[in-house]
Every structure is written in C-alpha cells, then in structure tokens.
Amino acid sequence: MPELTDEYRQIFLRGVPMLDLRAPVEFAQGAFPGAVNLPLMSDEERARVGTCYKQQGQDAAIKLGHQLVSGPLRAQRMAAWADFVRQHPDGVLYCFRGGLRSQTVQRWLHEAGIDYPRVIGGYKAMRTFLIETIEQAATECELIVVGGMTGTGKTDVIAQLPHAIDLEGLANHRGSAFGKRSTPQPTNIEFENRVAIDILRKREAGISQFVVEDESRAIGSCSLPLPLHGAMQTAPLVWLEDSFENRVERILRDYVVSQLDDHLALHGPEQGFERYAEQLLKSLAGITKRLGGERYQRLHTIMQEALVQQQSSGEVVRHRDWIAGLLREYYDPMYAFQRESKGARIVFAGEQAAVVEFLRERAHARSSAA
C-alpha cells in the first residue's frame, strides 16, 4: 500500500490534485480550490449509515455502507475514481477525517491494482492547517492597509503589487453595497481557504509584508477571518487620493460598464441587461435606510432614467449623475469621518502612482533588512 501523507503544506503549495470523497452536502459547505468531489456515498446513503451508527454501532454501520455501495453502483464509482487517478497520477484522496471512507476507497483501488495516497487527518486536518496559516501570518507578518475614498482605485493598487492579498478578488465581490458580481461568491469556508493558500504561497516565496485593502469584516456574504481583520485594525494605513471626476469615471467603469459586460457574457443580451439593471437597483435599495427616504427616491429615479437611456442607446452619461450624488451625499461624508478617526495610523497619502511607489519601496526596504 502507498504511504499515507500528512504534507499539507506541500499539497497546497504545489496545487496537488485532490479527490474529495465526502458527501455532496459536505463538499457544498466548503471545499479546497480545485478539489473534485467524487463521493463514496450520496447524501442519503451517508445519512442512513450515520443513523445506523448511532443506533447499532460502528460494525453495523460499516456493513450497511458496503451493502449500499455495492454491485453496479460500486463499479460505477470505482470507474470514476480510477479515471481521476489516471488523469491526476500525482494527486491525493481524502474524506472528512481521513478515516473509514478514504481508507475504504484506497483499499478498493489497491485491490484493482491502483495505489493512491490518502491524506492523514483528511479534510478536517488540512482545514485546521489553513486556519493556523492565517493566524500565524496575522501575528508574524507586517500588514499595510490601503484606504481612501470610494472610487480612488484601491483595488487597482492591490493589482500592481506582488505582495498584496486581493481580498475582494478572493471573495468575488467588490466590497461595497454595489459590489455584488454576476457570478456567486464562494462559501465563507472556501473564502478562508483561498486567503490561507494565497498567504501560504506568498510566504513560501519569502514575502513577510502584506498589503491589503481597507475592508469591513464583511465582504458581501464572506467574512474576514478574525485574526486577519483584527490585525488590519491596528496596521499602518496608506491613504489613496484622486480627483472627484476620476473617481466618478472609475465607478462608472467598474460598477456600470464592466458589470453590464459580465452579465451580458453570462446571460446573453436581453436577460443580461435585465439582471444587471435589477442588481443595480437592488443595491441602491439595500442602503435605503442609511440614505433616507427622500434621497433614496431621488437617486432611484435618476438611476432608472440612466438605465432606460443605456438600454435604448448604449449611452452611460446619466449614470454619472447618481454616482456623483451618491459620492457627495453618502460615501464621502462617511469616508471623511473614517479618515479622521484613523488619522494617527496614516503613514503616507497620495495619488495612485505615488502610493504604489511608496509601497514597493517599503517592501524592498523590509526585504533588504531581512
């Protein structure tokens, strides 16, 4: 039999192909990037075995499991596992704890002449390793936070720095009330796994200073890991600045033009525009209480007119009006307060080119000192 492996670090660093044998419901709650779910048991089969275990004990549960997954059904699942192994000879297999399910599949494969490594501790152990990776980075590495008014291009700064962690990219969300994308967000567990693997690979490359965008705990439906979010609250802050006009144009690009393009690519011309418009109006409705009734109605009317114009002619001119109104009346006062409250942490302020240069020089200085 092949040796069992507990080299979690190497599995994630090398992007080892992973055969996840857990039931579909377990996989849906959270998985590792790129893992393929070919379960030993369906959700229903797993539930029946679990009930049997509680009522009659382990031996009876194992016997039932073998009865449920036998004959043509076992042959069908064996064929899928064997196909995965042929395509990914350098991969690993695991179940939740690295116990009976993965041991059973490994043994069945061995009996069919296929030796394939099993992860000691399974999904749970690898997940624990990733959580610890985040916790260690939060205490051992230097964090620098990029803040600034809405639309200054904080994400553009992050994209230019190899030592940055793109939290919004990993969460598949732009981070504001209007930040929902055309494709779904990962589950919170999957988001945490993505963050941890990104940190792990960067640290392996010798990076010990990370730049992140200033975020609240929630990025859409995803929540930042508490140790990381806690470290961000006391980290040095770089404040990004830009003109009001540039900010309006950047928001227009990201939240109107690009957002529509994404929906059109995903859903086609007619349904794509409909879904894009629905999402934009829903995003504005989501901050009704914070805007107040009169302000919401006024901006809502402008947005509807802008959408009608855009659908009929392709023009986006009218969108600038609700964007400008939202910045002046809602976002800017809020961010001005934040800047004042975080003023003591600001170590540099400037426009995009200057901020990028400062962050690169700071990373180089830290690397040279190390």
N, C-alpha and C positions, 0 to 999 in steps of 0.2 A: 504493500500500500504506500502511496506517496506520503511524504512528511507533511504534518499539519503546519500551517504558517500563522504566525502572530505578528508579522512585519507590517503592521498597519501603516506606518509612515511610508514605506516603500510602495505599498498598494496605491496610496493617494498621490504620491509624488510622480510615479510612473504612469498613472492613469490605467492601472491594470483592469482588464475587462472583468466585470463582476456578474455572476449568475446568482440572482436573489431568489431563493426558494420559498420565501414567506408567502402567505395567502394574499390575494389581491387587496383585501381591505387593509392589511398591514402595510403593504407597499404604498398604497394611496395616501396613507397618513404621513409618510416621509421616506425618502429614499436617497441614495447617493447618486451624484451626477453620472449618467451613462450606464447605470446598472440596468440589467434586463431581468424582468420578472417572469420566471417560468416556474410557477409554484408546484410543490409536491401535492398539495391539497387545495381544493377550491375553498371559498369562504364557508359554504355549507358543510363540506366534509370536515374542515377544521373545527367548526362549531360542534358537530356530532362527536368528534374524538375528544374535544375538551369536556363535554358533558359526561361522556363515558369515564374519563379520567377522574372527575370529581366524584362520581357515583360508585365506580367499581375499581379504581386504581390504575396504576401505570400499565401493568401487563395486559389488562383487558383493553385499554386504550390503544396500545400498540397493535394488538390483534385486530381490533376494529379498523385501524388505519390501513393495515395490509389487506384487509377484505375490501375496503372502499377503493383502494388504488391497486387494482389487480387486472389481469386479463388484458383485453384490448386497450383499456384506459391507461394501464401502466405502460404498455408498449408505445402508445401514442406520446406519453410524456417522456419516456426514455428516448424516443426518436428526437424530440425537441431538445433535450439536454445534450444528446450526442452531437446534434447539429451545431449547437452553441460551442461545444468543445472543439469541433473541427474548425470552426471559424475563428475561435479565440483560444488557441493552444496554450497561451501564456496567462490565462485567466484564473479565477478562483471562484469557489462556490461557498454559500453560507445560508443559514436560516437565522432566526432571531437571536438565539443564544449559542449557536454552534453545536446544538445538541442532536436530538434524535432525527429530526428531519434531514439535516445536512449529512449526518452520518449514514442514514439510510440511502440517500441518493448517491453518496460517494461509494458506498458498498455495491449498490446495483450497477453503477458504472464500471467499477472494478471487475465485477463478475462478467460484464460484457466486453472486457478487455481494454477498458479506458481508465487510466489513472489520472485523477484531477485533484488538486489541493483544496482543502477545506480550511476556512478561516477559524482559528481558535477564538471562542467567545462570540462569534457571529456578528450580526448587525449591531447588537447592543454594545459590544466591546469597542467596535470601530466608531460608533456614535459617541461613546464616552471619550475616546481618544480625541475626537474632533472638538468636543466641548472644552476639553482641557487645553487644546491648542489655542483656542480663543482666550481662555483665562490667562494662560502664560504670556501671550502676546500683550494683553492689556496691562500686565504688571512689569514685563521685561523690556518692552519696546517703547520708543518715543512716538507719540501721536501729535500731529499738527492738524488743526481743523480749519477748513476754508469756509468762511462765512461771507455774507453780502446780501444786498437787496435782491428781491425776486427779479430774475431775468439778467443778472450780471454775467452769467455764464460759468457758474461754479463747476458744473458737470464738464464743460469744455476744458477747464483747468485740469480736472482729475484725469481726463483722457490723454493729456500730454505728459503725464508723469508715471514712469515705470514703478515707482514706489507708492503709488496711490491705490487705495481699495475703493472700487466703484460700487458702493453700497446700493445705490439706486439701480444700477445695471444688474447686480446680482438679485435684487428684489423684483426686477422687471416692472419698475414704477418710477415716475419722475419725482415723487416725494411730496407733491403739494396736493391741494384739493382737486386740482385738474390733472393730476399725474397718472391716472389710470391709462394703461396701454391697451391696444387692440387684442393682445394675447394675454392669457391668465398669468397671475403671479404664482410662484412656487408656494408650497405649503411652508409654514414657518420653520418646520424642521429642515426641509430642503434648503431654505434660505440660510439657515445657520450652518448647514453642511457646506454650502457653497462658499460662505465667508471664511470658514475654517480652512478649507482646502486652498483658497487663494492666499491666505496668510501663511500656511504651511509652505507652499511653493516659493513664495517671496522670501521667507526666512531662510529656506534652503539655499537660495541664490545670494544670501549674505545681506539681505535688507533687514535693518533693525529700526528704521524710522518709517512710519506710515502716514500718508496724507489722506484725510477723509473729508467729505463734505459735511457741513453742519446739518445735522438731522435731529428731528424729534425722535422719540423712542419708536414711533410707528412710521413705517414707510408703506403706505397703503395698508394691506392686511398683514404685512410682515412686521415683526417686532425685532429691534436690535437686541442682541444678547446683552444682558445686564452688565457684565464686566466691561464690555467694549463701550457701551453707552455711558457707563459711569466714568470711564477714563476720558471720554470725549468732553465731559462737563468741566474738567479742570485743565485740559490741554491748551497749549498756546494757540492763539487764533490769528489767522491771516484774513484781512477784510478786503474783499474784491469790490472794486468800484467801476462804474461805467455810466455813460450819459443816459438820461431818461429815454431819449429817442432810440438809442441802441438796444436798450432793454425791451422796449415795445417790439422792435423788429425781431429780437431773439425769441421772445414769447410767441410772436406770430409764427415764426418758423417752426418752433418745437411743438406748440400746442394746437396749431391750426393746420398749417401746410403739411408737416410731417405726419401728424395724427391722421389726417384725411388719407394721405398716401398709404399708410399702414392698413387702414380699414378697407380701402379700395382693393389693395393687393390680396387681402384676406377674404373679402366677401363679395367682390365684384362691384361694378359702378352703382347700381341702384340701391342694393341693400347696404353697400359700404358707406355711402353718404348718409343714409338713414341712421345707421348705427353710430356713425361719427357725430352727427347732429344730436342724437339722443344722449350720447355720453357727455357732450359739451354742456348741454342744458342741465343734465342731471348733476354735473359737477358744480355748476353755479347754484343749483337748488340746495346742494349739500351744505352751503355756508349761509343760507337764508337768515338764520337766527343771528349770526355774527354780523351780517350786513345790515340787518334791519329791513322791515317790510318795504318802505319807500325806495330805498337804494336798490334792493333786490329787483323790484318791479321795473325800475328804470333801466338797469343793466340787462335784465332779461329781455326787455323789448328791443334794445339795441342788438343784442346777440341774435335774436330771432330774425331781425332785419338783415343782419350780416350773413346769416345762413341762407336766407332766401336769395340774396344777391350772389353769394358764392355758388349756389346750386344752378342758378339761371345763367350766369355769365362767367363763372370761374374767378371773378374778382374777389379780393380779400380786404379791400380798402376799409370797409365798415367794421371789420373785426378790430382794427386799431382803436376804435372809439371805446369799446367795452374794456379792452385791455388797459388802455390809459386810465379809464375811470377806476378800474379795479386796483391798479397800482396806487394811484393818488389817494383814493378814499379808504382803502383797506390794507393792502400789503405794506406800503411804505411807512405808515404810522406804526404798524406793528414791528417792522424790522428796525425802525429808528429807535424804538424802545429797547429792542434786543441789543443793538449796538451799544447803547448807553450802559445797559446793565452788564455787558461783557467787556466793557472798555479796558479794564485792567489786564485782561488776557491778550489784548491785541498787540502783536509783535511787529506787524507790518501791514500797510494798507496801500493799495494802488490798483491800477488797471491791469488787464489780463497779462500782457507781456511782462510787466514788472513783477507781478505775483509769481508767474511761472519761473522766472529767472531767480527770484529770491528762494523759492522752494527747492530748485535744483542746486543752488549754491549751498543751502543749508544741509541738504542730503549729502553733498560732496564733502562738506566740512566734517560731518559726523563720520562718514566712511573713512576719511583720511585719519581722523583722530583714533578710530578703532584699529 
